[in-house]
Amino acid sequence: MLEKQPLLIPGLIAALMLLGALAPWPYGYYQLLRFVVCGVSIYVAVIAYDWQKIWVTWLFGFVAVLFNPVISIQLSRELWQRIDVICALLFVVIVFILKKPTAEKQEGE
């Protein structure tokens, strides 16, 4: 199962952490969240590029930039909470719709 869905575990971890960010945590949690979400987003973008799903590559490239831990984007807590929920949904959806192409599909393209 994990061979066809290598995004399953990292994507669900990122989604759970994003939903966990809705609760009040120490600042360190949000710093860790940035590293995890940025890293998983880059991983998703690279896998999507390899599977020739360019729209997913661009979408998760944007998420990686938004959550990058080096240059943080300053937004209100309310806006970040909305972004966290939207991005959590994106991770859950992409985990289930993005599947590794079979050899037949790759040869036929």
N, C-alpha and C positions, 0 to 999 in steps of 0.2 A: 504493500500500500504506500509506504513512504517513497518507494522508487518512482511511482507515478505522481506523487504529491509531495515533493521535497519542501514545499512551502507550508505544510500543515502545522508543524510544531512551532517554527519561528513566527508564523503569522498569527497563530492563536495566542502565543505569549505576548506579542506586541499588542494585540487587541485587548487582552485582559489587563495589561499594564495601563493602556490608555483609558479603559473604563475605571480602573482603580484610581486614576488621577482625579476623578470627580470628588473623591473624599479629601479632607484636609490632611496633608502629609507634611513632614519637614521638607525643606528645600532640596535636600539631597535626593529625595525620591524623584523629583522633577528633573534633576540633572541626570540621574540614571535613566529615566524615561527617554530623554533626548538621545542618549547614546544607543539605547536599545532600538527605538523607533527608527532612528537614522540608519543604523546598521542593517536592520531587517529590511528597510525600504530599499537600500542599495542592493541587498541580496535579491529581493523580488525583482528589481529593475534589471539586474544582470541576467537572472534566469529568464525573465520575459524577453529580453533582447535575444538571448540564445534560442528561444523558442519562436522568435519572429513575431512577437506580440508587441509591436512598437507603441501602441497607445498605453499599454500597461507600463512600459519602460518610462514614458514621459510622465505619467501620473505619479508613479512612485519615486521618480527622480525629483518631482516637485515636493512630495512629502518629505523626502530626505533633506532637501534644502530647508524646508520649513522647520524641521526638528533638528537641524544640525547643531551640535554642541559647541562649536567653535565661535560662531557669530550668532548669538541668540536674537530672535525677533521678539521685540517687546509688544505684547498685546495685553488687553485686560483679562482678568481671570474668567469672566463670563464668556468672552470670545474664545479663549483657549479651551474652555469646557465644551463648547460647541464643536470646535475643531477636533478635539479628542474623540468625541462620539462619532463624528463623520469618518475620521480616519480609522477608528476601531471597526466600523461597519465596512469600510473599504477592505481592510485586512481579512475580515471574515468572508466577505463575498469573493475576494480574489482567491482565497484558499480553496474554495469549492468550485469556482468556474475555470480556473487556470490549471489545466492538466498537461502533463508531458505528452507531446505528440508521439504517436506511434511511428514506427519505421516506415510503414506504408504511406502515411500522410506526408512524412518528410520527403520521401522519394517522389510522390505524386505532385508536389508543389513545384 
